[in-house]
Amino acid sequence: MEKIAVVGAGLVGSLQAILLAQKGYNVSVFERRPDLRKAALVGGKSINLALSDRGWKALEIAGIADDIRKIAIPMYNRCMHALDGTLTYQPYGVNNEAIYSVSRGGLNQKLMNLADNYPNIEYFFDRKCLDVNLGTNTLSFQNDQTKQKEEFQADRIFATDGAYSAVRMRMQKSMTFDYSQKYLDHGYKELVIPANEDGSHKLDKNCLHIWPRGEFMMIALANLDGSFTCTLFFPMEGETSFSTLQTREQVAAFFDLTFPDAVALMPTLLDDYFENPTSSLIMVRCEPWNYQDKIVLLGDAAHAIVPFYGQGMNCGFEDCTVFNEMYEQNSGKWDTLLKRFSEQRVPDANAILDLALDNYVEMRDKTADPEFLLQKKIEGKFSRLHPDKWTPLYSQVTFSNTRYSEALKNGRKQDALMQEILKLENIHEKWDEPFVMDKMLELIS
């Protein structure tokens, strides 16, 4: 059977390794970091992830969804925290659907442990990818334990080595390859709300908590141990930014003023702020994702996106789903498979990147805007009355397997229609009256 190399043992690499092993391939997984399972999970560098339908579909195909459900917490609503402490709840779905909070490190460890059930998967840690010879499909690694250079020849290579992919770098230099990267002018920092003394959660664990503050925001997602992982998304430069909050006094004053209800729940706030790194947010677009029928990029190596739609991991897992489906349709033949996979997925990856950027503005700014909240109420009502005519954009992205590119197109049309509805006279007082639904039916037809 063919030898397959997976470069990168993160979430997408480990899941793809399992799916390939199930097809009978011998899979070697190379990871530049030490084995995550042998080191204590270190906080400060991660964002809790929101697992939704696209991710669950891939896990179901691999037969491991039930294992992952044990480490996931359902979140049915957004809970917006206003400056005065007022809470506003907004359901994620129209039918009580949930997205699921999972720890990135915990999920990664779980996937590795599940991969260990397959004798035809072997992990190689502390292997930094230096290069790949496209002619011979030979990977070069630095073994960080022995300091020796190692080579591995594979029939196929799946590059899941992240936003700074070494395999993609070689493809950029050696073939006709379009590539762009952009950093958001906002970065992020991980903070913590610890559990109560009895191990219970200080906030509703079944919500994704958001403190929207216009130009920036903080979010919190629950962990199994009763804590919440908080993430501050904040400008890197400017009058109020990571670059200007330099002292403990400045940080304390800023949080007291901006997130007063959260501060009381964060006893280690100042230590966390100064000990945890400030991380950047990078966006990557590229094409093609394949080199001949030998090498293909998946996950962040192909499409690093910002986290504001909760779709980075879900999109990467959907890469695995789509590849798996196309492989089955092709009866296990590789001829033109990787090329067709790339052609299908690139427009969808570009679309979810655009949607994620839009959603950042929505989360940090619009979720506190009465006009936006009214729009969501009207959309929700119309969707319940006419589910065949209107699926909210968020539901298309999060609770369906509609192609991202289709969802983006549909969302643009829906938003244009809603702007017409919001222009109706006295819409804030009369939004619940039948004529509003009649007007929407008229505009749709």
N, C-alpha and C positions, 0 to 999 in steps of 0.2 A: 504494500500500500504506500501511496505517496507520503513523503515527509512534509509536514507543514510547520512553519515557524510563526509564532505570534510574538511580536515585539511590543512589550508593554503588558504588565499583569494587573492593570487597573480593572475597573468594572466591566468595560466593554471587552477587553482582551480576555478576561477570565470567562465571561459568558460565551464569547465566540469559541474559545477553546473547548468548552463543554459541548457545544453544538457540533463542532467538527469531530470531536472524539466519538460522539454518538453515531457519526457516519462511518466510523471505522478507521479514520486517519490517525497516524502517529503525530502527536502535537507537542512541540517543544515551545515553552513560554519563557521569554527572556525579560527580566525586569532589572532596571538600574538600581532600584532601592533594595535594602535588605528585606527579608521576609517579614511582612507586616504582622504576621501572627506571632512572631517571636519578640516583638517589641511592644511596649505599652503604647497605646494610642495616644499621640500627643495632640493636645488641642491647639487652636490658634491659627490653623492653616486651611480650614475646611469650611464649607457651607453645608448645613444639613440639606438633604435632597428631598424633593417631592416626587414620589413615585406615582405615576398615573397610568391610564389605560394602555398606552403604547409600550411602556416598560413591562407592565404585567403580561401583555400578550407574548412578548419575547420569553419571559420567565415561564409562562405556561407551555410554550413550545418546547422549552428545555426540560420541562417536567419538574421544575424546582420552585414554582410559585408558592406552594404551601410552606416550604422551608423559610421563604423570605417574609411571608405574612407574620411569622412569629416575632420578627424584629421590626415591624412597621406599625406606626400609630396613625389611625385615620383622622383626617382633618376635614370637617364638613363645611366650615365657614372661614371667611376672613373675619378677623376681629380688628377693627380700626380703633386705635387709641388716640383720641383728640388731646389737644394741649391741656384742656381743663379736666381730663380724666374720663370724659364721656366715652362709652363704648358703643360702636355701631357694628352690627353683624351683617354680613353679606354671604348668603349661601353660594358655594362654588358651582353646584349643579342645579338643575330644575327638578331633579328626581332624587334628592338626598344623596347624590354621589359624593365621594370623598377623594381627596388626594392623600398620600401617605407619607408621613415624616420618617425618614430613615437616616441613620448615621452613615456618612460616606465610608469611613474606616470600618465600621461594623459590617456594612454590606460587602465591602471588598474582602474582608476576612471570611465571611460566610461563603462567598462565591469560590474562593480559593479552597476552602474545606470541602465544598461540594465537588470541585474539580478533582480533588484527591481520590474520589471514588472511582476514577477512571484510570486503569493501569497504563493506558496509551497517552496520558498527559504527563509531562515532566516539566517542573519549574526549575529555572536557573536564575538565582537572585544575584545581586551585586554585579550585574553585567550591563555596562554602559555601551550602548550601540555607537560605534564610531563611524561606520560607513556600510554601504551595501554595493556590491558589484552587480550592476544590472545585467551584465552579459552572462554571468554564471549563477546569479541568484545566491551569492555568498555574502553572508553577514559577517562583519568584523565587530568584536566586542572587546572591551577592556574588563578583565576580571578584577574588581576592586579588592578582592581578598588576596589574590596571588600577585597582582600587578602585571599579570601576563596578558598578552593579546591572544584572543581565541577566534577561530572562524567556524562558521556553521553554514553548510550548503543545504538549501531547502528547495523542494519542488514549487511550493507556493509560500508567499510571505504575506501575512496580515499585519499591517502596521497600526497598532493602537497605542502608540507612544506619545499621545498628548499634543497639546498646542505647539510645542517646540520640537515636533517629531524629527528625529534624525533621518528616518527613511524618507520622509517628505522632502527634506533638505536635499538629499541626493537626487530625487526626482526633479526638483526645481532646476538643478544644475545640468541635468543630462537629457532632458526631453522638452518638447513643446508643452509648456505647463504654465497656466495662469494662476497667480497667487497674489493675495493681498492680506495684510494684517493691519489692524487698527486697535489702539488702546482707547478705552473709554476715559474721559477726563475725571471719572469717579473711580475710587478704589473701595476696598472693604476691609473690615477688621472684625474678628470674632470676639464676642463677649459671652458672658454666662449669667443665667439666672439659676442658682442652685436649687435643689429640692428642699422642701420643708424637712424638719428633723425626722419626721415619720416616713420620709421617702415619697410623700405625695407632691403633686405639682402645685406651684404657686399661682398659676394661671390655668385657664381651661385648656387641657391638653389636646382637645379635639378641634382646635382652631389654629390657623396660621395667624399670628399676631403681627400687626403692622402699625408702626408709628409714622404716618405720612407727614412730612414737613416741607413740602414744596420742592426745594432743590435737593433734598436728601431724605433718607428714611432709615429706620431700623426695623428689623423683623425678628421674630422668635419662633422656633419650631421645637416641639417637645421631644425629649429623649426617654428611653425606657426606664432610666434610673431616677426619674422625677425632675431632672434638670431641664432647662431649655438652652439650646444653642442660639444665641443672638448674633445677628450680623448687622453692623453699621455700614451702610452704603453712603459714601461721603465724598465731596470734591477733594481731589488731590492737592489743588492749589487754589488760592483766592482768599477773600476776606475771612470766610468761615470754612476752614478746610483742615485736612490732616497736617498741612505744612504750618498752620498757624496755632494749632493746639499743642503747645510744647511743654507746659508744666502741669503738675497734678492740680494746681489751683485753677488753671484755665479749663482743664477737662471737667473738673467737678462743677465749676460755675456753668459751663455749657450744658452739661447733662441736667443739672438742677432746673435750668431755664427751659430746656427743650424737651426732655423726657421725664418730667417730674414723677409720674406714677411708676415708671420703670426703676428709677434710681433706688427707691426703697426696697426693691427686690434684688438688688445687685451689690451685695456686700463686698465683692472682690473687684468691683468695677475699675478702680484706678490701677490696681496691679495688673488686671487683664489688659487694660488699654495699653499700658507701657511694655508689657512682656510679650504680647502677641504681635506678630508682624502686620504691617499694612501691606495688603496684597493688591496687585493690579488686575484689571479685567481686560482680557484680550479677545478680539474677534478675528477669526480666520475664515477666509473663503478661498477655495482653490478648485481647479479642474484641469485635466481629468483626475479621478481618484485612483486610477489604475495605471500600471505599466504592463502592456500586453496582457497575457493571461497568467502572469506570474506574481504580480504584486498589487495589493489594494490597500487603501487607507480606510480606516473606520473610526468613528468617534471623534474626539477632539482633534486628532491628527488631520481629519478631513474638514471639520466644521466647528472649531471652537466658537461657542456663543456665550453671550452674557446670561446670567442666571435668572432673569426677571420673568420668564414664563414658566420656570421650573421644568424646562424641557431639555436641558443639556444631556443628562443621563438618558432620559426617555428617547431622545432622538438617536443617541448612540445605540441603545438597545434595539430601536426600530431598524437601524442599519443591519443588525444581526437577523431580525425577522425577515426583512426584505431579501437579504442575501439568501437566507434559508429557503424562502419561497421560490426564488428564481432558480436556485440550485435544483430543487425538487422538480420544477417545471422543465428544467433542462436535462432531466433524468441523470443527474450527477456528472454531466459532461461540462468541461471547463471552456470549451470553444466559445469565444466572444462573451462569456458570462460576465467577467469582470468589467468589460467595456460597457455592456448594457446596464449592469448594476450602477456604474458611475453615472451614466447618462440619465437614469431614472432618479437617482437620489440627489444630485447636485441642485436642481431647482427647489426641492423640498428643504434642503439644508439652508439655502439662501433665504427662503421664505420664513423659516422659523427664526433666523437671526433678525430679520426685519421686524417680525412680530415681537420678539423679546425686547428689542429697543423701544418699540411703541409701549410695551407693557411697563417698562421702567417709569416712563412719564405718568402712566395711569396709576401705578402703585404709590409713587412718592407724592403725587400732586392731585390727581383726579379723584382718588378714593375719598378725599375729604371735600369734594366739590358737590354741592347739592344738585347741580344740573346733571352731573355724571351719575349720581346715585338714582336720580329720577329716571334717567335713560335706562339703567339696568332694571328698575322696577317694571317699566313699561315693556321692555324686551322679555322679561321673565313671564309676565302675564300673557303676552301674545304667544310666546312659545308653548305655554301650558294649554292655551286654547287651540292653537294651530301647530302642533308639533311637526306636521308634515310640511309646513311652510316656513318655519323659522327655527333654526338651531343656533343659539347664541355662539358667537365666535369662540369664547372661552371653552364652551362645551365641545365645539368641533375640534379644537386643539387638544384638549385635556381628556375628554371622555369619549373620544371616537378614534377611528383609524383613518379618517379622511386625510388625504394627502395635505401636508402643510401648505403646499402651493395653492391648492384648491381652497383651503380654509382662508388663506390670506386674501384671495380674490373675493370670496363670499363676504368676508368681513368688511372689506372696503365698500362693497355695495350696500351692506346693512347699515354702515355708519352714515353714508350719504342719505339713506332713507330716514334714519333716526333724526338727523339734523332738521329735516323737513317737519317731522312730528313735534320736535321741541320748539318750533316757531309758532305752533298753534296758540291762539289767544288763551290766556289763563291756564296754560297746560299744567302748572304746578298745583292748581286747585282741582282741575277737572281730569287729571290723567287717568282716573279709574272709571270714567264714564264710557259707555258703549261706543260713542262716536269716535273715540281715539282708535279703538280696535278696527272699526269700519274704515277709518282713514288709512290705517296700515294695510288692510286688505286691498284697498283701492290702489295704493302706491305700489304694492308688490305686483299686482296684475297689470 
